[in-house]
Structure formats: C-alpha cells, structure tokens
Amino acid sequence: MSKFGELIDVNIPVLLDFFTDINDQSAAMHAVLRDVAAALGDKAKVIKIDVDKNKELAEALRVKGLPTLFIYKNGEMKWRHSGEQDATTLIGIIQEYV
C-alpha cells in the first residue's frame, strides 16, 4: 500500500483504472486510456491496476464493478466512476484538475 501512496501523492492528476482481463468492459477501456494518455502527455498520469494482482488495494478502495476509474491529485481522491467512459469525457474531467 505504501507504493500506492507514492503513486497518487503527486501534484498532477493521476487516473487509475481498476480492471481485469476477463471483463469485456475493462478490455474496451484499454484503447480509451491509451488515447487519454496520449492527449494529456505529461500533464497527467494514467495507471492501470489489475484487481486480480491487487486484491487488497481493490478491497480497500471498495472497487466492486469493473472498470472503476479514480482521479487522485496530491494524494486526495477527486473523482470516481464505475463503468466505461469515452476518451473525450475523461480528458475533460482530468483537465479540471491540471
């Protein structure tokens, strides 16, 4: 969990995508997240977290549905959403925290 704290305690927005490879919606988000990361460059971080490999973290954050998306900035959760989102919407939301 200390590594998680290091990931989110930065002064740029960090978009976290909690996913699993066996979930179709999660798989569909991979291309969207690539587009978001490309559009934002170094203004934000996009990090994918496999819930199968990070069960403890997923439970601590009460991740139920997949994909679940979070935006953190300076260690504080700013936004949370369960389910798919399109790249344009995500970019707009992240830019609110840049």
N, CA, C and O atoms as CSV, one atom per row, in Angstrom:
chain,resi,resn,atom,element,x,y,z
A,1,MET,N,N,0.823,-1.207,0.000
A,1,MET,CA,C,0.000,0.000,0.000
A,1,MET,C,C,0.856,1.256,0.000
A,1,MET,O,O,0.405,2.301,-0.469
A,2,SER,N,N,2.086,1.183,0.515
A,2,SER,CA,C,2.930,2.373,0.536
A,2,SER,C,C,3.275,2.798,-0.887
A,2,SER,O,O,3.410,3.992,-1.155
A,3,LYS,N,N,3.422,1.844,-1.799
A,3,LYS,CA,C,3.674,2.196,-3.191
A,3,LYS,C,C,2.488,2.941,-3.780
A,3,LYS,O,O,2.666,3.853,-4.587
A,4,PHE,N,N,1.275,2.558,-3.382
A,4,PHE,CA,C,0.084,3.241,-3.852
A,4,PHE,C,C,0.119,4.704,-3.422
A,4,PHE,O,O,-0.206,5.593,-4.210
A,5,GLY,N,N,0.511,4.954,-2.178
A,5,GLY,CA,C,0.621,6.318,-1.679
A,5,GLY,C,C,1.591,7.140,-2.503
A,5,GLY,O,O,1.343,8.316,-2.770
A,6,GLU,N,N,2.698,6.528,-2.908
A,6,GLU,CA,C,3.677,7.226,-3.740
A,6,GLU,C,C,3.112,7.530,-5.125
A,6,GLU,O,O,3.415,8.573,-5.703
A,7,LEU,N,N,2.293,6.626,-5.657
A,7,LEU,CA,C,1.697,6.820,-6.981
A,7,LEU,C,C,0.758,8.016,-7.026
A,7,LEU,O,O,0.762,8.789,-7.984
A,8,ILE,N,N,-0.052,8.157,-5.972
A,8,ILE,CA,C,-1.109,9.177,-6.004
A,8,ILE,C,C,-0.713,10.499,-5.354
A,8,ILE,O,O,-1.419,11.494,-5.516
A,9,ASP,N,N,0.394,10.531,-4.629
A,9,ASP,CA,C,0.787,11.759,-3.927
A,9,ASP,C,C,1.710,12.604,-4.801
A,9,ASP,O,O,2.859,12.869,-4.446
A,10,VAL,N,N,1.180,13.021,-5.950
A,10,VAL,CA,C,1.918,13.871,-6.878
A,10,VAL,C,C,1.031,15.062,-7.231
A,10,VAL,O,O,-0.185,15.029,-7.038
A,11,ASN,N,N,1.663,16.112,-7.751
A,11,ASN,CA,C,0.883,17.342,-7.975
A,11,ASN,C,C,0.279,17.431,-9.376
A,11,ASN,O,O,-0.124,18.509,-9.812
A,12,ILE,N,N,0.216,16.297,-10.082
A,12,ILE,CA,C,-0.542,16.234,-11.330
A,12,ILE,C,C,-1.643,15.191,-11.145
A,12,ILE,O,O,-1.503,14.300,-10.307
A,13,PRO,N,N,-2.731,15.282,-11.905
A,13,PRO,CA,C,-3.795,14.287,-11.767
A,13,PRO,C,C,-3.301,12.888,-12.152
A,13,PRO,O,O,-2.526,12.723,-13.094
A,14,VAL,N,N,-3.765,11.899,-11.408
A,14,VAL,CA,C,-3.442,10.502,-11.685
A,14,VAL,C,C,-4.768,9.772,-11.911
A,14,VAL,O,O,-5.599,9.665,-11.009
A,15,LEU,N,N,-4.946,9.274,-13.134
A,15,LEU,CA,C,-6.137,8.489,-13.462
A,15,LEU,C,C,-5.805,7.025,-13.245
A,15,LEU,O,O,-4.895,6.485,-13.874
A,16,LEU,N,N,-6.544,6.387,-12.354
A,16,LEU,CA,C,-6.356,4.958,-12.074
A,16,LEU,C,C,-7.504,4.178,-12.687
A,16,LEU,O,O,-8.670,4.530,-12.514
A,17,ASP,N,N,-7.166,3.123,-13.398
A,17,ASP,CA,C,-8.159,2.240,-13.995
A,17,ASP,C,C,-8.016,0.869,-13.347
A,17,ASP,O,O,-7.030,0.168,-13.574
A,18,PHE,N,N,-9.000,0.492,-12.541
A,18,PHE,CA,C,-9.012,-0.845,-11.951
A,18,PHE,C,C,-9.726,-1.759,-12.928
A,18,PHE,O,O,-10.881,-1.522,-13.281
A,19,PHE,N,N,-9.032,-2.814,-13.368
A,19,PHE,CA,C,-9.552,-3.675,-14.414
A,19,PHE,C,C,-9.198,-5.128,-14.149
A,19,PHE,O,O,-8.442,-5.446,-13.230
A,20,THR,N,N,-9.763,-6.009,-14.980
A,20,THR,CA,C,-9.339,-7.397,-15.057
A,20,THR,C,C,-9.439,-7.812,-16.513
A,20,THR,O,O,-10.316,-7.339,-17.237
A,21,ASP,N,N,-8.557,-8.684,-16.942
A,21,ASP,CA,C,-8.530,-9.096,-18.346
A,21,ASP,C,C,-9.749,-9.904,-18.764
A,21,ASP,O,O,-10.040,-10.007,-19.956
A,22,ILE,N,N,-10.468,-10.480,-17.801
A,22,ILE,CA,C,-11.618,-11.302,-18.170
A,22,ILE,C,C,-12.915,-10.496,-18.278
A,22,ILE,O,O,-13.978,-11.067,-18.521
A,23,ASN,N,N,-12.835,-9.192,-18.102
A,23,ASN,CA,C,-14.011,-8.327,-18.166
A,23,ASN,C,C,-13.986,-7.563,-19.494
A,23,ASN,O,O,-13.039,-6.826,-19.769
A,24,ASP,N,N,-15.026,-7.738,-20.315
A,24,ASP,CA,C,-15.071,-7.104,-21.641
A,24,ASP,C,C,-15.033,-5.581,-21.565
A,24,ASP,O,O,-14.357,-4.940,-22.369
A,25,GLN,N,N,-15.754,-4.995,-20.605
A,25,GLN,CA,C,-15.742,-3.530,-20.468
A,25,GLN,C,C,-14.350,-3.037,-20.114
A,25,GLN,O,O,-13.905,-2.006,-20.619
A,26,SER,N,N,-13.666,-3.767,-19.252
A,26,SER,CA,C,-12.296,-3.392,-18.889
A,26,SER,C,C,-11.399,-3.424,-20.113
A,26,SER,O,O,-10.596,-2.515,-20.322
A,27,ALA,N,N,-11.532,-4.463,-20.920
A,27,ALA,CA,C,-10.709,-4.599,-22.121
A,27,ALA,C,C,-10.990,-3.452,-23.094
A,27,ALA,O,O,-10.069,-2.940,-23.731
A,28,ALA,N,N,-12.235,-3.055,-23.209
A,28,ALA,CA,C,-12.608,-1.960,-24.111
A,28,ALA,C,C,-11.988,-0.638,-23.673
A,28,ALA,O,O,-11.750,0.240,-24.503
A,29,MET,N,N,-11.729,-0.490,-22.394
A,29,MET,CA,C,-11.166,0.761,-21.870
A,29,MET,C,C,-9.682,0.923,-22.197
A,29,MET,O,O,-9.174,2.043,-22.141
A,30,HIS,N,N,-8.972,-0.150,-22.534
A,30,HIS,CA,C,-7.538,-0.049,-22.788
A,30,HIS,C,C,-7.228,0.955,-23.903
A,30,HIS,O,O,-6.337,1.791,-23.754
A,31,ALA,N,N,-7.957,0.876,-25.012
A,31,ALA,CA,C,-7.725,1.801,-26.131
A,31,ALA,C,C,-8.091,3.230,-25.735
A,31,ALA,O,O,-7.412,4.180,-26.123
A,32,VAL,N,N,-9.163,3.378,-24.964
A,32,VAL,CA,C,-9.585,4.706,-24.494
A,32,VAL,C,C,-8.488,5.319,-23.632
A,32,VAL,O,O,-8.154,6.493,-23.793
A,33,LEU,N,N,-7.929,4.535,-22.720
A,33,LEU,CA,C,-6.887,5.039,-21.822
A,33,LEU,C,C,-5.613,5.402,-22.575
A,33,LEU,O,O,-4.920,6.352,-22.212
A,34,ARG,N,N,-5.309,4.645,-23.620
A,34,ARG,CA,C,-4.155,4.978,-24.462
A,34,ARG,C,C,-4.350,6.357,-25.093
A,34,ARG,O,O,-3.427,7.170,-25.132
A,35,ASP,N,N,-5.573,6.609,-25.588
A,35,ASP,CA,C,-5.887,7.907,-26.190
A,35,ASP,C,C,-5.800,9.038,-25.164
A,35,ASP,O,O,-5.279,10.115,-25.454
A,36,VAL,N,N,-6.314,8.780,-23.969
A,36,VAL,CA,C,-6.271,9.783,-22.895
A,36,VAL,C,C,-4.819,10.106,-22.543
A,36,VAL,O,O,-4.446,11.275,-22.437
A,37,ALA,N,N,-4.008,9.073,-22.365
A,37,ALA,CA,C,-2.598,9.276,-22.013
A,37,ALA,C,C,-1.877,10.059,-23.112
A,37,ALA,O,O,-1.078,10.949,-22.821
A,38,ALA,N,N,-2.158,9.729,-24.361
A,38,ALA,CA,C,-1.506,10.423,-25.479
A,38,ALA,C,C,-1.934,11.883,-25.539
A,38,ALA,O,O,-1.112,12.760,-25.803
A,39,ALA,N,N,-3.204,12.147,-25.296
A,39,ALA,CA,C,-3.718,13.516,-25.367
A,39,ALA,C,C,-3.178,14.394,-24.246
A,39,ALA,O,O,-2.931,15.582,-24.455
A,40,LEU,N,N,-2.992,13.827,-23.065
A,40,LEU,CA,C,-2.585,14.620,-21.907
A,40,LEU,C,C,-1.075,14.694,-21.728
A,40,LEU,O,O,-0.578,15.595,-21.054
A,41,GLY,N,N,-0.351,13.774,-22.313
A,41,GLY,CA,C,1.111,13.788,-22.206
A,41,GLY,C,C,1.560,13.795,-20.763
A,41,GLY,O,O,1.120,12.966,-19.966
A,42,ASP,N,N,2.448,14.742,-20.419
A,42,ASP,CA,C,2.987,14.785,-19.056
A,42,ASP,C,C,2.155,15.647,-18.107
A,42,ASP,O,O,2.603,15.944,-17.000
A,43,LYS,N,N,0.959,16.051,-18.518
A,43,LYS,CA,C,0.069,16.832,-17.644
A,43,LYS,C,C,-0.666,15.945,-16.646
A,43,LYS,O,O,-1.216,16.435,-15.660
A,44,ALA,N,N,-0.673,14.633,-16.906
A,44,ALA,CA,C,-1.359,13.684,-16.029
A,44,ALA,C,C,-0.737,12.306,-16.214
A,44,ALA,O,O,-0.042,12.046,-17.196
A,45,LYS,N,N,-1.003,11.426,-15.246
A,45,LYS,CA,C,-0.567,10.036,-15.339
A,45,LYS,C,C,-1.797,9.165,-15.526
A,45,LYS,O,O,-2.858,9.447,-14.969
A,46,VAL,N,N,-1.651,8.108,-16.310
A,46,VAL,CA,C,-2.700,7.105,-16.466
A,46,VAL,C,C,-2.096,5.772,-16.034
A,46,VAL,O,O,-1.101,5.318,-16.599
A,47,ILE,N,N,-2.704,5.155,-15.031
A,47,ILE,CA,C,-2.165,3.914,-14.471
A,47,ILE,C,C,-3.267,2.861,-14.445
A,47,ILE,O,O,-4.364,3.104,-13.943
A,48,LYS,N,N,-2.957,1.681,-14.996
A,48,LYS,CA,C,-3.891,0.565,-14.977
A,48,LYS,C,C,-3.504,-0.368,-13.834
A,48,LYS,O,O,-2.332,-0.705,-13.663
A,49,ILE,N,N,-4.507,-0.782,-13.051
A,49,ILE,CA,C,-4.258,-1.662,-11.910
A,49,ILE,C,C,-5.123,-2.905,-12.047
A,49,ILE,O,O,-6.351,-2.823,-12.026
A,50,ASP,N,N,-4.481,-4.046,-12.186
A,50,ASP,CA,C,-5.172,-5.324,-12.327
A,50,ASP,C,C,-5.685,-5.748,-10.944
A,50,ASP,O,O,-4.898,-5.967,-10.023
A,51,VAL,N,N,-7.005,-5.861,-10.810
A,51,VAL,CA,C,-7.569,-6.209,-9.497
A,51,VAL,C,C,-7.199,-7.627,-9.069
A,51,VAL,O,O,-7.143,-7.916,-7.874
A,52,ASP,N,N,-6.947,-8.514,-10.031
A,52,ASP,CA,C,-6.565,-9.877,-9.674
A,52,ASP,C,C,-5.197,-9.914,-9.001
A,52,ASP,O,O,-4.931,-10.795,-8.184
A,53,LYS,N,N,-4.334,-8.965,-9.337
A,53,LYS,CA,C,-2.991,-8.904,-8.756
A,53,LYS,C,C,-2.918,-7.930,-7.580
A,53,LYS,O,O,-1.909,-7.883,-6.876
A,54,ASN,N,N,-3.984,-7.151,-7.364
A,54,ASN,CA,C,-4.008,-6.133,-6.305
A,54,ASN,C,C,-5.321,-6.199,-5.529
A,54,ASN,O,O,-5.979,-5.178,-5.326
A,55,LYS,N,N,-5.700,-7.395,-5.098
A,55,LYS,CA,C,-6.979,-7.600,-4.419
A,55,LYS,C,C,-7.117,-6.737,-3.154
A,55,LYS,O,O,-8.177,-6.165,-2.897
A,56,GLU,N,N,-6.050,-6.652,-2.382
A,56,GLU,CA,C,-6.089,-5.901,-1.123
A,56,GLU,C,C,-6.394,-4.416,-1.382
A,56,GLU,O,O,-7.213,-3.814,-0.687
A,57,LEU,N,N,-5.731,-3.841,-2.381
A,57,LEU,CA,C,-5.961,-2.436,-2.725
A,57,LEU,C,C,-7.383,-2.239,-3.248
A,57,LEU,O,O,-8.061,-1.285,-2.865
A,58,ALA,N,N,-7.833,-3.137,-4.119
A,58,ALA,CA,C,-9.191,-3.038,-4.662
A,58,ALA,C,C,-10.228,-3.111,-3.548
A,58,ALA,O,O,-11.212,-2.372,-3.566
A,59,GLU,N,N,-10.013,-3.989,-2.587
A,59,GLU,CA,C,-10.939,-4.097,-1.454
A,59,GLU,C,C,-10.902,-2.836,-0.595
A,59,GLU,O,O,-11.944,-2.349,-0.155
A,60,ALA,N,N,-9.704,-2.308,-0.356
A,60,ALA,CA,C,-9.567,-1.108,0.477
A,60,ALA,C,C,-10.291,0.086,-0.159
A,60,ALA,O,O,-10.833,0.936,0.548
A,61,LEU,N,N,-10.297,0.143,-1.489
A,61,LEU,CA,C,-10.964,1.251,-2.193
A,61,LEU,C,C,-12.407,0.917,-2.567
A,61,LEU,O,O,-13.078,1.692,-3.249
A,62,ARG,N,N,-12.874,-0.249,-2.111
A,62,ARG,CA,C,-14.248,-0.713,-2.349
A,62,ARG,C,C,-14.592,-0.765,-3.836
A,62,ARG,O,O,-15.661,-0.323,-4.257
A,63,VAL,N,N,-13.678,-1.305,-4.610
A,63,VAL,CA,C,-13.923,-1.483,-6.043
A,63,VAL,C,C,-14.835,-2.695,-6.209
A,63,VAL,O,O,-14.469,-3.812,-5.844
A,64,LYS,N,N,-16.018,-2.465,-6.759
A,64,LYS,CA,C,-16.991,-3.548,-6.958
A,64,LYS,C,C,-17.145,-3.854,-8.441
A,64,LYS,O,O,-16.873,-4.975,-8.871
A,65,GLY,N,N,-17.579,-2.872,-9.230
A,65,GLY,CA,C,-17.768,-3.067,-10.661
A,65,GLY,C,C,-16.504,-2.726,-11.423
A,65,GLY,O,O,-15.672,-1.949,-10.955
A,66,LEU,N,N,-16.368,-3.315,-12.600
A,66,LEU,CA,C,-15.199,-3.039,-13.431
A,66,LEU,C,C,-15.649,-2.559,-14.804
A,66,LEU,O,O,-16.669,-3.018,-15.319
A,67,PRO,N,N,-14.922,-1.672,-15.378
A,67,PRO,CA,C,-13.791,-0.956,-14.800
A,67,PRO,C,C,-14.259,0.080,-13.777
A,67,PRO,O,O,-15.377,0.586,-13.864
A,68,THR,N,N,-13.402,0.388,-12.816
A,68,THR,CA,C,-13.632,1.500,-11.895
A,68,THR,C,C,-12.480,2.474,-12.077
A,68,THR,O,O,-11.310,2.092,-12.048
A,69,LEU,N,N,-12.830,3.731,-12.263
A,69,LEU,CA,C,-11.851,4.786,-12.536
A,69,LEU,C,C,-11.797,5.751,-11.371
A,69,LEU,O,O,-12.827,6.098,-10.793
A,70,PHE,N,N,-10.587,6.186,-11.024
A,70,PHE,CA,C,-10.376,7.178,-9.975
A,70,PHE,C,C,-9.466,8.267,-10.532
A,70,PHE,O,O,-8.622,8.005,-11.389
A,71,ILE,N,N,-9.643,9.480,-10.042
A,71,ILE,CA,C,-8.655,10.530,-10.269
A,71,ILE,C,C,-8.191,10.997,-8.901
A,71,ILE,O,O,-8.995,11.378,-8.051
A,72,TYR,N,N,-6.867,10.960,-8.702
A,72,TYR,CA,C,-6.238,11.463,-7.486
A,72,TYR,C,C,-5.328,12.624,-7.850
A,72,TYR,O,O,-4.768,12.667,-8.946
A,73,LYS,N,N,-5.187,13.558,-6.929
A,73,LYS,CA,C,-4.194,14.621,-7.059
A,73,LYS,C,C,-3.725,14.974,-5.655
A,73,LYS,O,O,-4.541,15.160,-4.752
A,74,ASN,N,N,-2.416,15.066,-5.473
A,74,ASN,CA,C,-1.822,15.357,-4.162
A,74,ASN,C,C,-2.329,14.393,-3.091
A,74,ASN,O,O,-2.548,14.786,-1.945
A,75,GLY,N,N,-2.512,13.132,-3.472
A,75,GLY,CA,C,-2.918,12.108,-2.522
A,75,GLY,C,C,-4.393,12.097,-2.169
A,75,GLY,O,O,-4.818,11.300,-1.333
A,76,GLU,N,N,-5.179,12.962,-2.788
A,76,GLU,CA,C,-6.593,13.088,-2.455
A,76,GLU,C,C,-7.459,12.646,-3.630
A,76,GLU,O,O,-7.227,13.060,-4.767
A,77,MET,N,N,-8.466,11.796,-3.354
A,77,MET,CA,C,-9.376,11.365,-4.403
A,77,MET,C,C,-10.240,12.550,-4.835
A,77,MET,O,O,-10.874,13.204,-4.006
A,78,LYS,N,N,-10.257,12.814,-6.130
A,78,LYS,CA,C,-11.027,13.937,-6.671
A,78,LYS,C,C,-12.278,13.475,-7.403
A,78,LYS,O,O,-13.263,14.208,-7.482
A,79,TRP,N,N,-12.237,12.235,-7.949
A,79,TRP,CA,C,-13.332,11.758,-8.795
A,79,TRP,C,C,-13.307,10.240,-8.829
A,79,TRP,O,O,-12.246,9.623,-8.739
A,80,ARG,N,N,-14.493,9.642,-8.962
A,80,ARG,CA,C,-14.611,8.182,-9.032
A,80,ARG,C,C,-15.782,7.840,-9.936
A,80,ARG,O,O,-16.816,8.509,-9.916
A,81,HIS,N,N,-15.608,6.789,-10.729
A,81,HIS,CA,C,-16.678,6.357,-11.626
A,81,HIS,C,C,-16.553,4.860,-11.889
A,81,HIS,O,O,-15.456,4.358,-12.133
A,82,SER,N,N,-17.671,4.154,-11.839
A,82,SER,CA,C,-17.680,2.735,-12.215
A,82,SER,C,C,-18.318,2.609,-13.588
A,82,SER,O,O,-19.375,3.185,-13.847
A,83,GLY,N,N,-17.674,1.857,-14.463
A,83,GLY,CA,C,-18.187,1.654,-15.814
A,83,GLY,C,C,-17.337,2.383,-16.834
A,83,GLY,O,O,-16.413,3.124,-16.498
A,84,GLU,N,N,-17.680,2.148,-18.096
A,84,GLU,CA,C,-16.905,2.724,-19.189
A,84,GLU,C,C,-17.100,4.231,-19.302
A,84,GLU,O,O,-18.133,4.774,-18.909
A,85,GLN,N,N,-16.099,4.881,-19.841
A,85,GLN,CA,C,-16.139,6.311,-20.168
A,85,GLN,C,C,-15.444,6.472,-21.515
A,85,GLN,O,O,-14.561,5.685,-21.857
A,86,ASP,N,N,-15.837,7.482,-22.277
A,86,ASP,CA,C,-15.131,7.728,-23.534
A,86,ASP,C,C,-13.949,8.662,-23.279
A,86,ASP,O,O,-13.892,9.344,-22.255
A,87,ALA,N,N,-13.012,8.683,-24.220
A,87,ALA,CA,C,-11.774,9.447,-24.048
A,87,ALA,C,C,-12.037,10.937,-23.897
A,87,ALA,O,O,-11.416,11.589,-23.058
A,88,THR,N,N,-12.942,11.487,-24.691
A,88,THR,CA,C,-13.220,12.925,-24.639
A,88,THR,C,C,-13.724,13.336,-23.262
A,88,THR,O,O,-13.296,14.354,-22.717
A,89,THR,N,N,-14.623,12.554,-22.707
A,89,THR,CA,C,-15.156,12.851,-21.367
A,89,THR,C,C,-14.058,12.775,-20.321
A,89,THR,O,O,-13.934,13.666,-19.480
A,90,LEU,N,N,-13.263,11.719,-20.367
A,90,LEU,CA,C,-12.181,11.561,-19.391
A,90,LEU,C,C,-11.162,12.694,-19.486
A,90,LEU,O,O,-10.718,13.220,-18.465
A,91,ILE,N,N,-10.798,13.062,-20.693
A,91,ILE,CA,C,-9.834,14.157,-20.867
A,91,ILE,C,C,-10.385,15.441,-20.273
A,91,ILE,O,O,-9.660,16.177,-19.603
A,92,GLY,N,N,-11.661,15.718,-20.510
A,92,GLY,CA,C,-12.296,16.913,-19.947
A,92,GLY,C,C,-12.299,16.914,-18.428
A,92,GLY,O,O,-12.033,17.938,-17.801
A,93,ILE,N,N,-12.601,15.765,-17.839
A,93,ILE,CA,C,-12.641,15.668,-16.378
A,93,ILE,C,C,-11.238,15.848,-15.791
A,93,ILE,O,O,-11.063,16.572,-14.811
A,94,ILE,N,N,-10.252,15.196,-16.382
A,94,ILE,CA,C,-8.879,15.295,-15.883
A,94,ILE,C,C,-8.374,16.720,-15.992
A,94,ILE,O,O,-7.685,17.202,-15.092
A,95,GLN,N,N,-8.708,17.408,-17.088
A,95,GLN,CA,C,-8.231,18.775,-17.278
A,95,GLN,C,C,-8.734,19.743,-16.211
A,95,GLN,O,O,-8.129,20.791,-15.988
A,96,GLU,N,N,-9.834,19.397,-15.553
A,96,GLU,CA,C,-10.331,20.212,-14.447
A,96,GLU,C,C,-9.328,20.233,-13.286
A,96,GLU,O,O,-9.337,21.161,-12.477
A,97,TYR,N,N,-8.472,19.225,-13.204
A,97,TYR,CA,C,-7.542,19.091,-12.081
A,97,TYR,C,C,-6.095,19.372,-12.456
A,97,TYR,O,O,-5.206,19.274,-11.611
A,98,VAL,N,N,-5.848,19.724,-13.724
A,98,VAL,CA,C,-4.468,20.004,-14.169
A,98,VAL,C,C,-3.989,21.297,-13.548
A,98,VAL,O,O,-2.857,21.717,-13.790
